[in-house]
Amino acid sequence: MRDTTKMKTFRSALVVIGAVAFGYLNLQIMFKPFLEKTQAQQVLLQSQSSQQQHSDFHQSESDQNL
């Protein structure tokens, strides 16, 4: 009787762990295009802001030289 209870508990735990892993993988696969698009947009915005800062720095340097 006790062995049967342990087996049922183990089987239930295994099913729960498998369901969680399956759900996690599904979310990763489902949202991957959105995550990649967001990351690409962030890289683009960061490069634009660094270029803007770079051009502002050079503009202020040229103003000081005049």
Biopython code that builds the backbone (N, CA, C, O; Angstrom):
import numpy as np
from Bio.PDB.StructureBuilder import StructureBuilder

atoms = [
    (1, "MET", "N", (0.822, -1.194, 0.000)),
    (1, "MET", "CA", (0.000, 0.000, 0.000)),
    (1, "MET", "C", (0.864, 1.255, 0.000)),
    (1, "MET", "O", (0.603, 2.213, -0.728)),
    (2, "ARG", "N", (1.901, 1.224, 0.837)),
    (2, "ARG", "CA", (2.756, 2.389, 0.951)),
    (2, "ARG", "C", (3.564, 2.606, -0.329)),
    (2, "ARG", "O", (3.793, 3.751, -0.720)),
    (3, "ASP", "N", (3.998, 1.532, -0.988)),
    (3, "ASP", "CA", (4.747, 1.643, -2.231)),
    (3, "ASP", "C", (3.880, 2.238, -3.339)),
    (3, "ASP", "O", (4.362, 3.014, -4.164)),
    (4, "THR", "N", (2.619, 1.876, -3.350)),
    (4, "THR", "CA", (1.698, 2.407, -4.357)),
    (4, "THR", "C", (1.519, 3.903, -4.179)),
    (4, "THR", "O", (1.452, 4.631, -5.169)),
    (5, "THR", "N", (1.440, 4.376, -2.962)),
    (5, "THR", "CA", (1.283, 5.806, -2.680)),
    (5, "THR", "C", (2.519, 6.570, -3.120)),
    (5, "THR", "O", (2.412, 7.657, -3.688)),
    (6, "LYS", "N", (3.696, 6.003, -2.859)),
    (6, "LYS", "CA", (4.944, 6.651, -3.273)),
    (6, "LYS", "C", (5.034, 6.727, -4.793)),
    (6, "LYS", "O", (5.454, 7.747, -5.340)),
    (7, "MET", "N", (4.644, 5.663, -5.469)),
    (7, "MET", "CA", (4.681, 5.654, -6.930)),
    (7, "MET", "C", (3.717, 6.692, -7.518)),
    (7, "MET", "O", (4.048, 7.384, -8.481)),
    (8, "LYS", "N", (2.522, 6.790, -6.925)),
    (8, "LYS", "CA", (1.555, 7.774, -7.406)),
    (8, "LYS", "C", (2.070, 9.190, -7.187)),
    (8, "LYS", "O", (1.898, 10.058, -8.043)),
    (9, "THR", "N", (2.694, 9.420, -6.054)),
    (9, "THR", "CA", (3.260, 10.742, -5.759)),
    (9, "THR", "C", (4.384, 11.069, -6.733)),
    (9, "THR", "O", (4.459, 12.177, -7.265)),
    (10, "PHE", "N", (5.253, 10.096, -6.958)),
    (10, "PHE", "CA", (6.366, 10.299, -7.894)),
    (10, "PHE", "C", (5.847, 10.565, -9.300)),
    (10, "PHE", "O", (6.341, 11.454, -9.992)),
    (11, "ARG", "N", (4.855, 9.796, -9.718)),
    (11, "ARG", "CA", (4.280, 9.964, -11.051)),
    (11, "ARG", "C", (3.625, 11.339, -11.190)),
    (11, "ARG", "O", (3.766, 11.989, -12.225)),
    (12, "SER", "N", (2.921, 11.777, -10.169)),
    (12, "SER", "CA", (2.280, 13.095, -10.193)),
    (12, "SER", "C", (3.328, 14.208, -10.281)),
    (12, "SER", "O", (3.169, 15.162, -11.043)),
    (13, "ALA", "N", (4.391, 14.075, -9.500)),
    (13, "ALA", "CA", (5.454, 15.076, -9.527)),
    (13, "ALA", "C", (6.114, 15.120, -10.901)),
    (13, "ALA", "O", (6.425, 16.198, -11.409)),
    (14, "LEU", "N", (6.328, 13.960, -11.498)),
    (14, "LEU", "CA", (6.932, 13.894, -12.822)),
    (14, "LEU", "C", (6.037, 14.544, -13.879)),
    (14, "LEU", "O", (6.527, 15.239, -14.769)),
    (15, "VAL", "N", (4.741, 14.320, -13.783)),
    (15, "VAL", "CA", (3.795, 14.930, -14.721)),
    (15, "VAL", "C", (3.794, 16.444, -14.569)),
    (15, "VAL", "O", (3.773, 17.163, -15.568)),
    (16, "VAL", "N", (3.818, 16.937, -13.339)),
    (16, "VAL", "CA", (3.827, 18.381, -13.100)),
    (16, "VAL", "C", (5.102, 19.009, -13.649)),
    (16, "VAL", "O", (5.048, 20.049, -14.306)),
    (17, "ILE", "N", (6.243, 18.386, -13.387)),
    (17, "ILE", "CA", (7.515, 18.911, -13.893)),
    (17, "ILE", "C", (7.529, 18.905, -15.415)),
    (17, "ILE", "O", (7.994, 19.863, -16.033)),
    (18, "GLY", "N", (7.034, 17.855, -16.016)),
    (18, "GLY", "CA", (6.960, 17.790, -17.479)),
    (18, "GLY", "C", (6.041, 18.859, -18.048)),
    (18, "GLY", "O", (6.352, 19.459, -19.077)),
    (19, "ALA", "N", (4.913, 19.103, -17.390)),
    (19, "ALA", "CA", (3.980, 20.127, -17.874)),
    (19, "ALA", "C", (4.590, 21.521, -17.780)),
    (19, "ALA", "O", (4.423, 22.341, -18.683)),
    (20, "VAL", "N", (5.291, 21.782, -16.693)),
    (20, "VAL", "CA", (5.937, 23.089, -16.536)),
    (20, "VAL", "C", (7.018, 23.281, -17.593)),
    (20, "VAL", "O", (7.115, 24.353, -18.191)),
    (21, "ALA", "N", (7.827, 22.259, -17.829)),
    (21, "ALA", "CA", (8.877, 22.347, -18.843)),
    (21, "ALA", "C", (8.273, 22.533, -20.232)),
    (21, "ALA", "O", (8.769, 23.335, -21.025)),
    (22, "PHE", "N", (7.218, 21.804, -20.524)),
    (22, "PHE", "CA", (6.553, 21.931, -21.823)),
    (22, "PHE", "C", (5.968, 23.328, -22.001)),
    (22, "PHE", "O", (6.079, 23.909, -23.081)),
    (23, "GLY", "N", (5.358, 23.866, -20.976)),
    (23, "GLY", "CA", (4.800, 25.216, -21.036)),
    (23, "GLY", "C", (5.877, 26.264, -21.237)),
    (23, "GLY", "O", (5.700, 27.202, -22.015)),
    (24, "TYR", "N", (6.996, 26.108, -20.536)),
    (24, "TYR", "CA", (8.104, 27.051, -20.680)),
    (24, "TYR", "C", (8.654, 27.044, -22.106)),
    (24, "TYR", "O", (8.892, 28.102, -22.687)),
    (25, "LEU", "N", (8.854, 25.856, -22.665)),
    (25, "LEU", "CA", (9.362, 25.764, -24.031)),
    (25, "LEU", "C", (8.369, 26.351, -25.033)),
    (25, "LEU", "O", (8.771, 27.008, -25.993)),
    (26, "ASN", "N", (7.088, 26.118, -24.815)),
    (26, "ASN", "CA", (6.082, 26.697, -25.704)),
    (26, "ASN", "C", (6.110, 28.212, -25.660)),
    (26, "ASN", "O", (6.009, 28.862, -26.701)),
    (27, "LEU", "N", (6.245, 28.781, -24.480)),
    (27, "LEU", "CA", (6.321, 30.242, -24.372)),
    (27, "LEU", "C", (7.564, 30.776, -25.077)),
    (27, "LEU", "O", (7.506, 31.800, -25.758)),
    (28, "GLN", "N", (8.678, 30.088, -24.913)),
    (28, "GLN", "CA", (9.910, 30.522, -25.570)),
    (28, "GLN", "C", (9.760, 30.510, -27.089)),
    (28, "GLN", "O", (10.174, 31.448, -27.771)),
    (29, "ILE", "N", (9.171, 29.449, -27.606)),
    (29, "ILE", "CA", (8.992, 29.330, -29.054)),
    (29, "ILE", "C", (7.969, 30.344, -29.559)),
    (29, "ILE", "O", (8.160, 30.949, -30.614)),
    (30, "MET", "N", (6.891, 30.529, -28.811)),
    (30, "MET", "CA", (5.813, 31.411, -29.244)),
    (30, "MET", "C", (6.254, 32.880, -29.245)),
    (30, "MET", "O", (5.902, 33.623, -30.161)),
    (31, "PHE", "N", (7.011, 33.303, -28.243)),
    (31, "PHE", "CA", (7.370, 34.709, -28.126)),
    (31, "PHE", "C", (8.735, 35.040, -28.712)),
    (31, "PHE", "O", (9.149, 36.198, -28.659)),
    (32, "LYS", "N", (9.437, 34.078, -29.261)),
    (32, "LYS", "CA", (10.779, 34.320, -29.790)),
    (32, "LYS", "C", (10.801, 35.407, -30.874)),
    (32, "LYS", "O", (11.669, 36.278, -30.819)),
    (33, "PRO", "N", (9.893, 35.397, -31.849)),
    (33, "PRO", "CA", (9.933, 36.472, -32.857)),
    (33, "PRO", "C", (9.729, 37.857, -32.242)),
    (33, "PRO", "O", (10.371, 38.822, -32.658)),
    (34, "PHE", "N", (8.848, 37.957, -31.264)),
    (34, "PHE", "CA", (8.606, 39.249, -30.631)),
    (34, "PHE", "C", (9.815, 39.707, -29.823)),
    (34, "PHE", "O", (10.157, 40.890, -29.825)),
    (35, "LEU", "N", (10.458, 38.770, -29.132)),
    (35, "LEU", "CA", (11.632, 39.109, -28.347)),
    (35, "LEU", "C", (12.786, 39.554, -29.242)),
    (35, "LEU", "O", (13.483, 40.517, -28.924)),
    (36, "GLU", "N", (12.988, 38.862, -30.349)),
    (36, "GLU", "CA", (14.058, 39.237, -31.275)),
    (36, "GLU", "C", (13.795, 40.602, -31.889)),
    (36, "GLU", "O", (14.719, 41.400, -32.047)),
    (37, "LYS", "N", (12.542, 40.878, -32.237)),
    (37, "LYS", "CA", (12.185, 42.176, -32.816)),
    (37, "LYS", "C", (12.429, 43.294, -31.808)),
    (37, "LYS", "O", (12.949, 44.352, -32.162)),
    (38, "THR", "N", (12.054, 43.060, -30.556)),
    (38, "THR", "CA", (12.252, 44.054, -29.509)),
    (38, "THR", "C", (13.735, 44.298, -29.257)),
    (38, "THR", "O", (14.156, 45.441, -29.079)),
    (39, "GLN", "N", (14.516, 43.245, -29.242)),
    (39, "GLN", "CA", (15.956, 43.397, -29.038)),
    (39, "GLN", "C", (16.587, 44.175, -30.182)),
    (39, "GLN", "O", (17.462, 45.008, -29.950)),
    (40, "ALA", "N", (16.159, 43.919, -31.411)),
    (40, "ALA", "CA", (16.696, 44.638, -32.559)),
    (40, "ALA", "C", (16.335, 46.122, -32.476)),
    (40, "ALA", "O", (17.159, 46.978, -32.798)),
    (41, "GLN", "N", (15.121, 46.429, -32.051)),
    (41, "GLN", "CA", (14.716, 47.826, -31.908)),
    (41, "GLN", "C", (15.523, 48.516, -30.820)),
    (41, "GLN", "O", (15.887, 49.681, -30.975)),
    (42, "GLN", "N", (15.807, 47.829, -29.729)),
    (42, "GLN", "CA", (16.601, 48.422, -28.659)),
    (42, "GLN", "C", (18.017, 48.715, -29.121)),
    (42, "GLN", "O", (18.579, 49.758, -28.787)),
    (43, "VAL", "N", (18.595, 47.804, -29.885)),
    (43, "VAL", "CA", (19.943, 48.025, -30.410)),
    (43, "VAL", "C", (19.947, 49.230, -31.343)),
    (43, "VAL", "O", (20.864, 50.051, -31.302)),
    (44, "LEU", "N", (18.925, 49.332, -32.178)),
    (44, "LEU", "CA", (18.823, 50.460, -33.103)),
    (44, "LEU", "C", (18.687, 51.773, -32.339)),
    (44, "LEU", "O", (19.353, 52.753, -32.675)),
    (45, "LEU", "N", (17.847, 51.807, -31.332)),
    (45, "LEU", "CA", (17.673, 53.028, -30.539)),
    (45, "LEU", "C", (18.949, 53.405, -29.799)),
    (45, "LEU", "O", (19.286, 54.585, -29.702)),
    (46, "GLN", "N", (19.659, 52.410, -29.276)),
    (46, "GLN", "CA", (20.910, 52.692, -28.572)),
    (46, "GLN", "C", (21.965, 53.239, -29.529)),
    (46, "GLN", "O", (22.706, 54.156, -29.176)),
    (47, "SER", "N", (22.036, 52.687, -30.730)),
    (47, "SER", "CA", (23.022, 53.181, -31.694)),
    (47, "SER", "C", (22.668, 54.592, -32.150)),
    (47, "SER", "O", (23.557, 55.418, -32.354)),
    (48, "GLN", "N", (21.380, 54.872, -32.311)),
    (48, "GLN", "CA", (20.966, 56.218, -32.701)),
    (48, "GLN", "C", (21.272, 57.225, -31.599)),
    (48, "GLN", "O", (21.730, 58.333, -31.878)),
    (49, "SER", "N", (21.022, 56.843, -30.349)),
    (49, "SER", "CA", (21.286, 57.773, -29.249)),
    (49, "SER", "C", (22.783, 58.003, -29.081)),
    (49, "SER", "O", (23.200, 59.118, -28.766)),
    (50, "SER", "N", (23.598, 56.971, -29.286)),
    (50, "SER", "CA", (25.040, 57.158, -29.162)),
    (50, "SER", "C", (25.574, 58.011, -30.307)),
    (50, "SER", "O", (26.503, 58.795, -30.113)),
    (51, "GLN", "N", (24.994, 57.867, -31.501)),
    (51, "GLN", "CA", (25.395, 58.727, -32.612)),
    (51, "GLN", "C", (25.001, 60.169, -32.346)),
    (51, "GLN", "O", (25.753, 61.091, -32.663)),
    (52, "GLN", "N", (23.815, 60.369, -31.761)),
    (52, "GLN", "CA", (23.350, 61.712, -31.436)),
    (52, "GLN", "C", (24.261, 62.349, -30.387)),
    (52, "GLN", "O", (24.616, 63.522, -30.497)),
    (53, "GLN", "N", (24.633, 61.581, -29.380)),
    (53, "GLN", "CA", (25.533, 62.094, -28.353)),
    (53, "GLN", "C", (26.899, 62.409, -28.945)),
    (53, "GLN", "O", (27.524, 63.409, -28.591)),
    (54, "HIS", "N", (27.351, 61.556, -29.840)),
    (54, "HIS", "CA", (28.647, 61.758, -30.486)),
    (54, "HIS", "C", (28.627, 63.037, -31.320)),
    (54, "HIS", "O", (29.570, 63.827, -31.259)),
    (55, "SER", "N", (27.567, 63.249, -32.096)),
    (55, "SER", "CA", (27.479, 64.454, -32.924)),
    (55, "SER", "C", (27.306, 65.694, -32.053)),
    (55, "SER", "O", (27.841, 66.750, -32.390)),
    (56, "ASP", "N", (26.577, 65.598, -30.946)),
    (56, "ASP", "CA", (26.434, 66.728, -30.030)),
    (56, "ASP", "C", (27.771, 67.089, -29.407)),
    (56, "ASP", "O", (28.075, 68.268, -29.228)),
    (57, "PHE", "N", (28.569, 66.088, -29.077)),
    (57, "PHE", "CA", (29.885, 66.324, -28.494)),
    (57, "PHE", "C", (30.781, 67.054, -29.480)),
    (57, "PHE", "O", (31.455, 68.015, -29.108)),
    (58, "HIS", "N", (30.800, 66.612, -30.729)),
    (58, "HIS", "CA", (31.626, 67.261, -31.742)),
    (58, "HIS", "C", (31.115, 68.662, -32.045)),
    (58, "HIS", "O", (31.911, 69.563, -32.310)),
    (59, "GLN", "N", (29.809, 68.859, -32.009)),
    (59, "GLN", "CA", (29.239, 70.179, -32.248)),
    (59, "GLN", "C", (29.658, 71.140, -31.140)),
    (59, "GLN", "O", (30.001, 72.287, -31.428)),
    (60, "SER", "N", (29.640, 70.708, -29.893)),
    (60, "SER", "CA", (30.040, 71.570, -28.787)),
    (60, "SER", "C", (31.537, 71.854, -28.823)),
    (60, "SER", "O", (31.969, 72.940, -28.436)),
    (61, "GLU", "N", (32.338, 70.886, -29.285)),
    (61, "GLU", "CA", (33.785, 71.106, -29.428)),
    (61, "GLU", "C", (34.060, 72.158, -30.490)),
    (61, "GLU", "O", (34.901, 73.035, -30.290)),
    (62, "SER", "N", (33.362, 72.083, -31.615)),
    (62, "SER", "CA", (33.584, 73.060, -32.695)),
    (62, "SER", "C", (33.112, 74.450, -32.272)),
    (62, "SER", "O", (33.695, 75.450, -32.691)),
    (63, "ASP", "N", (32.068, 74.529, -31.451)),
    (63, "ASP", "CA", (31.595, 75.821, -30.955)),
    (63, "ASP", "C", (32.608, 76.431, -30.007)),
    (63, "ASP", "O", (32.765, 77.651, -29.980)),
    (64, "GLN", "N", (33.295, 75.617, -29.233)),
    (64, "GLN", "CA", (34.290, 76.134, -28.296)),
    (64, "GLN", "C", (35.540, 76.617, -29.028)),
    (64, "GLN", "O", (36.208, 77.538, -28.560)),
    (65, "ASN", "N", (35.861, 76.013, -30.161)),
    (65, "ASN", "CA", (37.037, 76.387, -30.922)),
    (65, "ASN", "C", (36.834, 77.712, -31.642)),
    (65, "ASN", "O", (37.811, 78.375, -31.989)),
    (66, "LEU", "N", (35.620, 78.103, -31.868)),
    (66, "LEU", "CA", (35.360, 79.380, -32.551)),
    (66, "LEU", "C", (35.473, 80.474, -31.598)),
    (66, "LEU", "O", (35.292, 81.635, -31.966)),
]
sb = StructureBuilder()
sb.init_structure("model")
sb.init_model(0)
sb.init_chain("A")
sb.init_seg("    ")
for serial, (resi, resn, name, xyz) in enumerate(atoms, 1):
    if name == "N":
        sb.init_residue(resn, " ", resi, " ")
    sb.init_atom(name, np.array(xyz, "f"), 0.0, 1.0, " ", f" {name:<3s}", serial, name[0])
structure = sb.get_structure()
